[in-house]
Amino acid sequence: MDENKFKYNGVELKSEEIPKHDKNCEKCYFCNVDCELLYDKKLIPDCMEFARKDKRDVIFVEIENRTQEEL
């Protein structure tokens, strides 16, 4: 699974870097969801720098305004 762009339940998502160790998930698509369970089931990539290949802390945001050619 690409840790920077992926699809979850038909929704295109991308990673957006946040300041290191800023665990504020307020703007994350998975805010108020048990994202650890989704990660454990391999449905989404990890958001914490220690578990990511790119060593960035990220949140996941919806990709908007995509044309059919970009999908």
N, C-alpha and C positions, 0 to 999 in steps of 0.2 A: 504494500500500500504506500502510495506517495504521501509523505508526512506534511506536504505543503498544499496540495490540492487533492480533494477527494469528494465523493458523493455519499451522502447519508440520507436514506429514505427519499431518494429522488432530488435532494437539495444539493447543489454544488457549493462546496465550502473551500475556504483557503485559510492558511495560517497568517496571523498578523502578530508581529513581534511586540512584546511588552517589556518594560524594564525588568532586568534580572531580579528574580525572587519576588516580583510583584504578583502575589497570588490573588489579585482582584479579578474575578471571573465575570464581573457585572455585564460586560459587553460581549461575552462569549455566547455563541449560538447554544451551547450546552449549559448555560447558567440555569440553575435550579433543576438539573438533571443529574442522575448518578453517572457521571462521565467515567469514573473509574471502572464501573461495571462494563460500560461500553468498550473501554480500552481493553479490559481483561478478555472480553469476547472477540477482540480483534475487529471491532466494527468501526473504530476511529483510531487515529494515531495519538501518541502521547503529546502532551502540551508542556511538559516540564523539561528543562534544559538537560538534566542529567540522563534522560532517557531518549533524547533525540539525537540524530546523526549530526544535525547542524548546531547543536549545543545552544539553542535559543529557547527562552521562555516565550510561549505564544498563547493566543486565544484563537478560536475559530470563528470566522465570520462568513456570512452568505455572500456568494459572488452574484452581484446583480447586473442587470442589463447585458446579459450574454446573448449573442446572436446564435442561430442554429449552426452556423459554420464553425464557431468557436468551441462547440460542445463535442 
